[in-house]
Amino acid sequence: MMNEGYTWLVDIDLEKFFDNENHDKLMNIVSKTVKDGDVISLIRKYLVSGVIIND
């Protein structure tokens, strides 16, 4: 399956992507597909949540 004629492999690190991306624009795009307000709210909360390291 890995060698189905493809010769490129792309490795990306998404760790900082959502920190740098405009959340309002991203949520506008998401809301065009996702119609459930609870899911949209959950995605927004995930985007702005912090990370706990070592406890």
C-alpha positions, 0 to 999 in steps of 0.5 A: 500500500505504501508503494502505490506509484508515489515517490514523495513523502511529506512529513509535517509537524502540526504542533504550532500550526493552530497557534499561528492560524487565524481562528476566526477564519478557520472557524468560518470555514469549519462552520460551512461544513459542520452545522452542529453548534455544540461541535463548533463550540467544542472545536473553538474551545479546543483551539484556545485551550492551553496545554499542561506540561509536567502535572 
